[in-house]
C-alpha cells in the first residue's frame, strides 16, 4: 500500500514550485511561424543547392515534395534529394531477391526526383545492414566529402524526436557533414515525418492545388510503399489541417505574402523547424547532434566540451528501434 506524502512545509512547497516553474522559464514566447521562403531567399543560389536528406526512398515526397518542386521547377534553383539508405526491407514482392528489391526502391526514388525536378543522389551507406544503422568509417568519409563538394545552402533533415533509428542517424550524419565540411552558412531545416512530428515548428510553406497534385504523384512513385500505407491521403489531410492551424500559429496574419496572389489560393501547408543553436537542447538524452554541430560551427561550443558528432551517431542507437522501413 502506498504511503501518502506528508504535507510539506511552506519552504519546501515553495522550493518545489520554483523547481517546476524553472522548467518553463526562459523558453521564450509561444511559437510564431514565418514563411520559410523568406529564410531560404538568403542562402540558396546556383552554387548553393537545397538538399533533402532522405533516410528512405519516399521520405522526400512525404516531407517536402511541394517545397522541393517549388524551388526545382518553379524557381529553377538546384535541388538535390539524397537517398541515405537504399535497402530491400518492406518491398512486398517475395518473388524478387534482395538486390532486385533494392533496385525497385532506387528506381522509385529516381522516378520521384524526376517528377519533382530534383537531382537524385544515392549514397547507399553500409550502415543500413549494421545494428542501429551504425555508419562505417567509409560512410562518414562519403558524407563529409559530399557535403564539401556540393556545399548545400540549406539542408532538410528529420526531426530530433524522430522515432525511427535510420532517421535519427540521418540527422547525426547531416551534423557530421556540416562540421566536416565547415559549412557555417548552411541553413538547417527539420522537416515533419510520419515517424516524428516537429516539436517546435517555426516555419511554413503554403502550397496550392496544383502543387498538392504533384505531391500526390511523387508519393505514388513509391508503389512498393503505397501498397502498405496510403501516404497520399495521409499527407493531404495533414497538409490541410496544418493550413487551418497555421493561420492561428501565424497570429492571424495573412499567409499569402508576396509569393501568392490571394489568401485562398493555397490548400495545404508543409511545416518546418528552422534550427538555431540553443544550449538548453544539449541537456537532452541523447543530445541533439544538429545542436552540437551548430554550436561548434558558430564558435559557441568548444570541441572538447561535448560529445563529438561521431559519438552522437552512436548515442542515437541507444533507444530501441521501431520496426525498420
C-alpha positions as CSV (number, residue, x, y, z in Angstrom):
1,X,0.0,0.0,0.0
2,X,1.4,3.4,-1.0
3,X,2.0,5.8,1.8
4,X,0.8,9.4,1.0
5,X,3.3,12.2,1.1
6,X,3.2,14.2,4.3
7,X,2.2,17.9,3.9
8,X,5.4,19.8,3.0
9,X,6.5,22.8,5.0
10,X,5.9,26.2,3.3
11,X,9.6,26.5,2.4
12,X,9.7,23.1,0.8
13,X,6.5,23.7,-1.0
14,X,7.9,27.0,-2.4
15,X,11.1,25.3,-3.5
16,X,9.1,22.6,-5.3
17,X,7.0,25.3,-7.1
18,X,10.1,27.2,-8.1
19,X,11.7,24.0,-9.4
20,X,8.6,23.2,-11.5
21,X,8.4,26.7,-12.9
22,X,12.1,26.6,-13.8
23,X,11.2,24.1,-16.5
24,X,9.4,26.8,-18.5
25,X,11.4,29.9,-17.6
26,X,13.5,31.4,-20.3
27,X,11.9,29.3,-23.1
28,X,10.7,32.3,-25.0
29,X,7.4,33.3,-26.3
30,X,4.9,30.9,-27.8
31,X,5.8,29.6,-31.3
32,X,5.5,32.1,-34.1
33,X,5.6,30.8,-37.7
34,X,7.3,32.6,-40.6
35,X,7.2,31.9,-44.3
36,X,10.2,29.6,-44.9
37,X,10.8,31.2,-48.3
38,X,11.9,34.4,-46.5
39,X,14.7,32.4,-44.8
40,X,15.7,30.5,-47.9
41,X,15.9,33.6,-50.0
42,X,19.3,34.4,-48.5
43,X,21.0,31.0,-48.6
44,X,20.1,29.4,-51.9
45,X,21.7,30.1,-55.3
46,X,23.1,28.5,-58.4
47,X,26.1,27.2,-56.4
48,X,24.3,26.6,-53.1
49,X,21.6,23.9,-53.6
50,X,18.6,23.0,-51.4
51,X,19.3,19.4,-50.1
52,X,16.8,17.0,-48.8
53,X,18.4,14.0,-46.9
54,X,16.0,11.1,-47.2
55,X,16.6,8.2,-44.8
56,X,14.3,6.1,-47.1
57,X,13.3,6.5,-50.7
58,X,9.9,8.1,-50.0
59,X,10.8,10.5,-47.2
60,X,11.4,13.4,-49.6
61,X,7.9,13.2,-51.2
62,X,6.2,12.8,-47.8
63,X,8.1,15.6,-46.0
64,X,8.8,18.3,-48.5
65,X,7.5,17.5,-52.0
66,X,5.8,20.8,-52.5
67,X,8.8,22.8,-51.3
68,X,11.2,20.8,-53.5
69,X,9.0,21.2,-56.6
70,X,8.7,25.0,-55.9
71,X,12.4,25.6,-55.9
72,X,13.5,23.0,-58.5
73,X,10.8,23.7,-61.2
74,X,9.1,27.0,-60.5
75,X,12.2,28.8,-59.4
76,X,14.8,26.9,-61.3
77,X,17.3,26.5,-58.5
78,X,19.4,23.4,-57.8
79,X,17.6,20.9,-55.5
80,X,19.2,17.6,-54.6
81,X,17.4,14.6,-52.9
82,X,19.9,12.3,-51.3
83,X,18.8,8.7,-50.6
84,X,20.9,7.9,-47.5
85,X,19.9,4.2,-47.1
86,X,18.8,2.1,-50.0
87,X,17.6,-1.2,-48.9
88,X,15.2,-4.2,-49.5
89,X,13.0,-4.0,-46.4
90,X,9.2,-3.7,-46.8
91,X,9.2,-4.4,-50.5
92,X,6.2,-6.7,-50.7
93,X,7.5,-8.7,-53.7
94,X,8.6,-12.2,-52.4
95,X,9.4,-13.3,-56.0
96,X,12.3,-10.8,-56.0
97,X,15.7,-11.3,-54.4
98,X,17.1,-8.6,-52.1
99,X,19.2,-7.0,-54.8
100,X,16.2,-6.7,-57.0
101,X,14.2,-5.1,-54.2
102,X,17.0,-2.5,-53.7
103,X,16.8,-1.8,-57.4
104,X,13.0,-1.3,-57.1
105,X,13.3,1.2,-54.3
106,X,16.1,3.1,-56.0
107,X,14.0,3.2,-59.2
108,X,11.1,4.6,-57.3
109,X,13.3,7.2,-55.7
110,X,14.7,8.4,-59.0
111,X,11.2,8.5,-60.6
112,X,10.1,10.8,-57.7
113,X,13.1,13.0,-58.3
114,X,12.1,13.3,-62.0
115,X,8.6,14.3,-61.0
116,X,9.8,16.9,-58.6
117,X,12.6,18.2,-60.8
118,X,15.3,17.4,-58.3
119,X,18.7,15.8,-58.8
120,X,18.8,12.3,-57.3
121,X,21.8,11.0,-55.4
122,X,22.1,7.6,-53.8
123,X,24.7,7.2,-51.0
124,X,23.9,3.5,-50.3
125,X,25.6,3.7,-47.0
126,X,26.8,0.4,-45.5
127,X,25.2,1.3,-42.1
128,X,21.9,0.0,-43.5
129,X,23.0,-3.5,-42.7
130,X,24.6,-2.8,-39.4
131,X,22.9,-2.8,-36.0
132,X,21.3,0.5,-35.3
133,X,22.3,1.8,-38.8
134,X,25.7,2.5,-37.3
135,X,27.8,4.1,-40.1
136,X,31.2,2.8,-41.1
137,X,34.3,5.0,-41.4
138,X,33.8,4.8,-45.1
139,X,30.2,6.0,-44.7
140,X,31.4,9.0,-42.7
141,X,34.0,9.8,-45.3
142,X,31.4,9.6,-48.0
143,X,29.1,12.1,-46.2
144,X,31.9,14.6,-45.4
145,X,33.3,14.5,-48.9
146,X,29.9,15.0,-50.4
147,X,29.0,18.0,-48.2
148,X,32.4,19.5,-49.0
149,X,31.8,19.2,-52.8
150,X,28.1,20.2,-53.0
151,X,28.1,22.8,-50.2
152,X,24.3,23.0,-49.6
153,X,22.8,26.4,-48.9
154,X,20.1,24.7,-46.9
155,X,19.6,21.1,-45.8
156,X,16.3,19.4,-44.7
157,X,16.7,16.6,-42.1
158,X,14.4,14.5,-39.9
159,X,13.4,16.0,-36.5
160,X,15.4,15.3,-33.4
161,X,12.5,13.4,-31.8
162,X,12.1,11.0,-34.7
163,X,11.2,7.5,-33.6
164,X,13.0,5.7,-36.4
165,X,16.7,5.0,-35.8
166,X,17.5,5.5,-39.5
167,X,16.0,8.9,-39.3
168,X,18.0,9.8,-36.2
169,X,21.2,8.5,-37.7
170,X,20.5,10.6,-40.8
171,X,20.2,13.7,-38.6
172,X,23.6,12.9,-37.0
173,X,25.2,12.3,-40.4
174,X,24.0,15.7,-41.5
175,X,25.7,17.2,-38.4
176,X,28.9,15.3,-39.3
177,X,28.7,16.6,-42.9
178,X,28.2,20.2,-41.8
179,X,31.1,20.1,-39.3
180,X,33.4,18.1,-41.5
181,X,33.0,20.5,-44.4
182,X,32.9,23.5,-42.1
183,X,29.6,24.8,-43.6
184,X,29.0,27.8,-41.3
185,X,26.4,29.4,-43.5
186,X,24.1,26.4,-44.2
187,X,20.5,26.8,-43.0
188,X,19.3,23.6,-41.3
189,X,15.6,22.8,-41.5
190,X,13.9,19.9,-39.7
191,X,11.0,18.5,-41.6
192,X,8.0,16.6,-40.4
193,X,8.0,12.9,-40.9
194,X,5.4,10.2,-40.1
195,X,7.9,8.9,-37.5
196,X,8.1,12.1,-35.6
197,X,6.2,15.4,-35.8
198,X,8.1,18.6,-35.2
199,X,8.5,19.5,-31.5
200,X,8.6,23.3,-32.2
201,X,7.6,24.2,-35.8
202,X,8.5,27.8,-36.6
203,X,8.2,28.0,-40.4
204,X,5.6,27.1,-43.0
205,X,5.4,26.6,-46.7
206,X,1.9,27.1,-48.3
207,X,1.1,25.2,-51.5
208,X,-1.8,25.3,-53.9
209,X,-3.9,22.6,-55.5
210,X,-1.5,22.1,-58.4
211,X,1.4,21.5,-56.0
212,X,-0.7,19.1,-54.0
213,X,-1.4,17.0,-57.1
214,X,2.4,17.0,-57.8
215,X,3.0,15.8,-54.2
216,X,0.4,13.0,-54.7
217,X,2.1,12.0,-57.9
218,X,5.5,12.0,-56.2
219,X,4.2,9.8,-53.4
220,X,2.6,7.4,-55.9
221,X,6.0,6.9,-57.5
222,X,6.7,4.6,-54.5
223,X,4.3,1.8,-55.3
224,X,6.0,-0.7,-53.0
225,X,5.3,1.6,-50.1
226,X,1.8,2.9,-51.0
227,X,0.6,-0.7,-51.0
228,X,1.4,-0.7,-47.3
229,X,0.3,2.8,-46.2
230,X,-1.8,5.3,-48.1
231,X,0.6,8.2,-47.6
232,X,-1.2,10.2,-50.3
233,X,-4.4,10.5,-48.3
234,X,-2.4,10.9,-45.1
235,X,-0.4,13.9,-46.4
236,X,-3.4,15.5,-48.0
237,X,-5.3,15.5,-44.7
238,X,-2.3,16.6,-42.7
239,X,-1.4,19.4,-45.1
240,X,-4.9,20.8,-45.0
241,X,-5.1,20.5,-41.2
242,X,-1.8,22.4,-40.9
243,X,-3.2,25.0,-43.3
244,X,-6.1,25.7,-41.0
245,X,-3.9,25.8,-37.9
246,X,-1.1,27.9,-39.4
247,X,-3.4,30.9,-39.7
248,X,-3.7,30.8,-35.9
249,X,0.0,29.9,-35.3
250,X,1.0,32.9,-37.5
251,X,-1.1,35.0,-35.2
252,X,-3.8,35.8,-37.7
253,X,-1.5,37.3,-40.3
254,X,-2.2,36.7,-44.0
255,X,-0.2,33.6,-45.1
256,X,-0.3,34.7,-48.7
257,X,2.6,37.1,-48.7
258,X,4.4,38.1,-51.9
259,X,4.5,34.5,-53.2
260,X,0.7,34.2,-53.5
261,X,-1.9,36.3,-55.2
262,X,-4.7,35.7,-52.7
263,X,-5.0,34.1,-49.3
264,X,-7.4,31.4,-50.6
265,X,-5.0,30.1,-53.4
266,X,-3.3,27.6,-51.1
267,X,-4.8,24.4,-49.9
268,X,-2.1,22.9,-47.7
269,X,1.0,23.6,-45.6
270,X,4.3,21.8,-45.1
271,X,5.8,22.6,-41.7
272,X,9.5,23.1,-40.9
273,X,11.6,24.0,-37.9
274,X,14.5,26.4,-38.7
275,X,17.3,25.3,-36.4
276,X,19.4,27.7,-34.4
277,X,21.8,26.9,-31.6
278,X,20.1,26.5,-28.1
279,X,22.4,25.3,-25.3
280,X,19.4,24.0,-23.4
281,X,18.8,21.4,-26.1
282,X,22.2,19.8,-25.3
283,X,20.8,18.6,-22.0
284,X,18.5,16.1,-23.6
285,X,19.5,12.4,-23.9
286,X,20.8,11.8,-26.4
287,X,21.9,15.4,-27.1
288,X,20.8,16.7,-30.5
289,X,23.7,16.3,-33.0
290,X,22.5,19.2,-35.0
291,X,22.7,21.4,-31.9
292,X,26.2,20.2,-31.3
293,X,27.1,21.0,-34.9
294,X,25.6,24.5,-34.9
295,X,27.4,25.2,-31.6
296,X,30.7,24.1,-33.0
297,X,30.3,25.9,-36.3
298,X,29.4,29.3,-34.8
299,X,32.0,29.1,-32.1
300,X,29.6,29.0,-29.2
301,X,30.6,25.4,-28.2
302,X,34.1,24.2,-27.7
303,X,35.0,20.9,-29.4
304,X,36.2,19.3,-26.2
305,X,33.2,20.3,-24.1
306,X,30.6,18.0,-25.7
307,X,30.4,14.6,-27.4
308,X,31.6,14.8,-31.0
309,X,29.1,14.4,-33.8
310,X,30.5,10.9,-34.4
311,X,29.6,9.9,-30.9
312,X,26.2,11.5,-31.4
313,X,25.6,8.9,-34.1
314,X,26.3,6.1,-31.5
315,X,24.1,7.8,-28.9
316,X,21.1,7.8,-31.3
317,X,21.2,4.0,-31.4
318,X,20.8,3.5,-27.6
319,X,17.0,3.8,-27.9
320,X,15.3,0.6,-29.1
321,X,14.4,0.9,-32.8
322,X,10.9,0.7,-34.1
323,X,10.2,-1.8,-37.0
324,X,12.5,-0.7,-39.9
325,X,11.1,0.5,-43.1
